[in-house]
Amino acid sequence: MPYTTGATGSFAALRATLVAACVAAGWTAAGDVIHKGGVFVELVADVEGLSIAGGTGIDGSNVLTGVAPDRARIGPVGAHEPSFPMTYHLHVFDAPDEIYLVVNYGVDFWQYIAFGRSDVAGVPGTGGWFAASMRPSPLAAIALTPSEGGGWVDYQAVAMFFGTWYDGNASVHHGFESEAGGWGLANIADRPGNVSAAAAVAPRYARLPSAFNSSDVLLPFQVYARRPDNKQSLVLDLAHARLVRMDNHQPTDLVGASPDLFRAYPWFRRDLAERDGGSNIMHTGTLGWAVRHQVP
């Protein structure tokens, strides 16, 4: 299915649009759950936002089973709440299955929900993964830099798989050693199975754009799991998403080289004055990401 965009007036309508696009791409809807190829996610809309949870199956009542401890959502942060009308940008892929829903509201605020299946060889779990901008529990502000995200109880990383010291906003069922039933949590604490995209990419993410010619490079979006004896294993290598800096790009700009173009998005809100982000902030500097652009 190609990239689509449009406007929505409620989280219920946003969920309906997302589910319809997934069903058209071969996913099955069962109650609040959609599933395909062993990947199960629950999508729930209410007046505050759209939330997502990942699992390993469903029971006879279409209730998610094998649920990841961390859930995530499009939703409020501090006193800031998403508003309508809201513009959505929806990217649906099936080789491998990766779904990216990015929303824009209040002129320059951005949030997302994403999910899919890892195609990394040798991952013993289902490979199902999910992420969204915010964790479900209340938070006061954002903490994000090129090398890590999150903080203590009050802050959220926003960038997926960038970690936090508290409950996170992304998980992947890698099936390796884990305290969470095979789920890798985006938590920077030193616990078996926790996952991160930050460590592998931090030096390059921090150095963009080039000081020589202001050019940008689309960085691979890879997630590694913590293993015994201080080892790491690649568990997720996103085929259709990249990391990018937004210094010289406006949101939704197409970056890369044709025909391999990607649409750039801020993680939450672009800010050139504090381009490397920080802690206790309500923006994400020029830290951003990009999703492959497919046309009809």
Beta strands, then each sheet from edge to edge (+ up, - down):
strand 1: 4-8
strand 2: 28-30
strand 3: 33-36
strand 4: 39-45
strand 5: 50-55
strand 6: 57-58
strand 7: 64-65
strand 8: 72-74
strand 9: 86-94
strand 10: 97-105
strand 11: 109-117
strand 12: 128-132
strand 13: 141-144
strand 14: 155-156
strand 15: 170-173
strand 16: 183-185
strand 17: 195-196
strand 18: 219-227
strand 19: 231-245
strand 20: 254-257
strand 21: 260-266
strand 22: 278-281
strand 23: 287-292
sheet 1: 1+ 9- 10+ 11- 12+ 15- 16+
sheet 2: 2+ 3- 4+ 5- 8+
sheet 3: 6+ 7-
sheet 4: 14+ 13+ 22-
sheet 5: 17+ 18- 19+ 23- 21+ 20-
end
